[in-house]
């Protein structure tokens, strides 16, 4: 028997997820990214500023960090970064070891966060784009704890960082590596712990490939690690990384999943509409920054909470802060500068850097408006949904994991089976009929695989698993309650 879903709350869902969604115009991403240039007089001198303003509330755009295509430690031309990230705008990011002769060891120096995950750990002045589509600046510190569970007994220890390397001679380091680092971890004098699906699958002294669905934990060969850490590592153990973010200015904590993008550099320039420069506080000692004049890059917000990012002709840090006040910024910080200064908007490079770059921050244009999802108050940070005509397509796995559903993917049959309470689903990508408790159900749109992840019509999930939805038109967020 072939049936169509008609549950008690179907009309409410239609109202919330179709009629109530006022779709922005398809050109909205371009309208929301505007470029300007102006010559500003300050402190008896003239400075030329180029800047881009971005409306963070536009669901067609998303801010994200970009690292070199070959992985962290490498560099790449700015134009290539902009092209492969489908950027509508972009700027150079945090400092990196640009003078390192080995072009595989040009590591970033600052915090980088993308989609609620640490791309590169750090503790410094940072610019954050939050999930509520606002921006914030502050001195952000990141700390990592690793917990290994063996036969039901957890053991927790501290990681020095994520996607960092402290050198061959530092034998006490403990570092967590993700796919953003590259394809392999080959550093000597260390143990590599291979992790897939939250489980330890191998422990080796040799180099190891970072699994597509996993991580590598590097444990240096010190006596301390050999005595205290390695005895607690076993193949088959579950293992997880927990990151804590804290604002060193306010002492408050920040939920990592709520940070959509972040870049750390410094020093800070403006706070609440006032010049706020403190090199010692922000850990800046290099004279190229503290005293010299140079080409500068900056990022911040104005009074309407629009993201502002741009470059400035040769200036001292103090002069830049004064110029940014005249431009209307309320909060701002310095980015990497000099030969690294780079700016891109709407297909044109406005400032061409003098070197390849380690990282950048970009504004991506999306073909469909993105939909945020939270489940029982937990933000699904690793994925976004999207609108396909009038159907809300959402990341299936991100929802299932958060409600504790059991699910299994059969790669041969290309079938996903889900069990949640009394409800059992079977569905296939590109097929608009699923089985719900043995009955065939017509879906409003076929499930589809995007970047290796299954996306399902939101209404189908709600009706088949018994959840409730609340739609926030400002955030473009569907809040699901099960």
Buried (B, 14 or more C-beta within 10 A) or exposed (E): EEEEBEEEBBEEBBEBBBEEBEEBEEEBBBEBBBBEEEEBEBEEBEBBBBBBBBBBBBBBBBBBBBBBBEBBBBBBBBBBBBEEBEBBBBBBBBBBBBEEEEEEEBBBBBBBBBBBBBBBBBBBBBBBBBBBBEBBBBBBBBBBEBBBBBEEEEBEBEBBBBBBBBEEEBBBBBBBBBBBBBEBBEBEEBBBBBBEEBEBEBBEEEEBBBBEEBBBBBBBBBEEBBEEBBEBBBEEBBBBBEBEBBBBBEEEEBBBBBBBBBBBBBBBBBBEEEBBBEBEBBEBEEEEBBEEBBBBBBBBBBEEBBBBBBBBBBBBBBBBBBBBBEBBBBBBBBBBBBBBBBBBBBEEBBBEBEBBBBBBBBBBBBEBBBBBBBBEEBBBBBBBBBBBEEBBBBBBBBBBBBBEBEBEEEEEEEBBBBEBEEBBBBBBBEEBEBBBEEEEBEBBBBBBEEEEEBBBBBBBBBBBBBBEBEBEEEBBBBBBEB
